[in-house]
Amino acid sequence: MRKLSAHFVLLALVTGCAVGPNYKQPAVPAPDQYREVQGPPPSAPSLADQPWWEVFKDPKLQAYIDQALATGYDVQLAAWRVEEARAAAGIARSEFFPAAFFSGQWSRAQNSTFVAPYDHSTNNGQAANVNFSWEIDLWGRVRRLNEAARAQYLASEEARKGVLLSLVSDVALAYFQLRELDEELDIAKRNAAAFKETADLFGRKLQEGAASALETSYATAAYNQVASTVPDIERQIEATENELNLLLGKNPAAVGRGKALVEYAVPEIPAGLPSELLQRRPDVRQAEQQLIAANATVGVATANFFPTISLTGLFGTVSPSVSSMFPAGRMWSIGAGMFGPLLQGGRLISQYDVAYAQWQQAVVLYEQTVTSAFAETTTVLYAREKLAATVAELSQAVEHYGEMVRLTNLRYSSGLSNYFEVLYAMQQLFPAEITLARARLALLNDYVNIYKALGGGWKIENPTWQSPAAAPPPQPGK
């Protein structure tokens, strides 16, 4: 027995290595700086270092984001996927430990003889056993399984953080879209009222014989064209409110408003170093964890070529009566066994090829994710400068069209021009104001997309990502 124990100890000492490749992060070259992007120096702290409640400072928007993080459907699904992956990792971890099973049996049997002295005896039988087995992880199969399961769990956690970041961004985008539509509605109603006043003026003059039917029809048509945009904008507002409520996990309802669109100012945006994206973006970290899992799976497939060595044991008792089961009739056994492949018809080789191909796919997906992150971030950073220039030019255009409307009204009042000039100026001002509102929205959306592309909020320690001002979750039973 002592020799057997010594052999087991020696066997345990040589189980420190695991077959299969050890993980090594692929070399993906990171650019020194973002292409054609101007702004703060790359060494400045990145916008992504700030929590979202310091980036989006509208209290109403902050409340909506907090609510979405607490009750949004995507967040709940992501959380349960993490729990599933954690449980799967627990299953893999259980293989490190011996497995024990118990069994019990009761029987009653009669034996009869058909020759003298004819005997009929009835016997009872009870048995209770405890069996155990333990795989000695000589080749590292169990360790590789655990490595893969843990990586999948960490990948699911990174996916959850990606969902949180996407939800924060989606709520902000929907809210800004709503505020832009509110501004469009205000512009449309204001211009429709101005055109209506003009159409009514020409209608009265036509009745008095001081205006032509051509002028009246032109003014009325201009009013109808502007007025037709009001119900369409209201339709879009309703749809956007419903979209925002869905993100919050709520049924359709009216949505409160905070700051107006013109009150938002997009500050200078420090992006940080491009190489920092590899540690900030959840999709990159998720892709790497999936690569680690695929690498470990190759090790599992490699270990399958080697025999499995396990210890088995039995402790039990057999007795004709319950009262004497444990004082007498005990039995035990212990042994070691080896089970290994002999003829598999190429199954193990094919399984290894599958695992290797999946690992190669994971390498390509990781490299693609990293490259895509650089491209996406560069695109939105470059767009900010151009969108800001567009907003500045459109602001000048709206200002000049407004002045044009004022001057043509003065000329008309002085009898120096006809009202067609006034209508023409008004028709130029209305679409310019709408275009300016949409350009401001595009600049705000780009600000949101930059925060998302940089992996914003990656330093937030609260696992729910809710702001310090968020209401505490309800307590059970209250």
Secondary structure, 3 states (H helix, E strand, C coil): CHHHHHHHHHHHHCCCCCCCCCCCCCCCCCCCCCCCCCCCCCCCCCHHHCCHHHHCCCHHHHHHHHHHHHHCHHHHHHHHHHHHHHHHHHHHHHHHCCEEEEEEEEEEEEEECCCCCCCEEEEEEEEEEEEEEEEECCCCHHHHHHHHHHHHHHHHHHHHHHHHHHHHHHHHHHHHHHHHHHHHHHHHHHHHHHHHHHHHHHHHHHHHCCCCHHHHHHHHHHHHHHHCHHHHHHHHHHHHHHHHHHHCCCCCCCCCCCCCHHHCCCCCCCCCCHHHHHHHCHHHHHHHHHHHHHHHHHHHHHHCCCCEEEEEEEEEEEECCHHHCCCCCEEEEEEEEEECCCCCCCHHHHHHHHHHHHHHHHHHHHHHHHHHHHHHHHHHHHHHHHHHHHHHHHHHHHHHHHHHHHHHHHHHHCCCCCHHHHHHHHHHHHHHHHHHHHHHHHHHHHHHHHHHHCCCCCCCCCCCCCCCCCCCCCCCCC
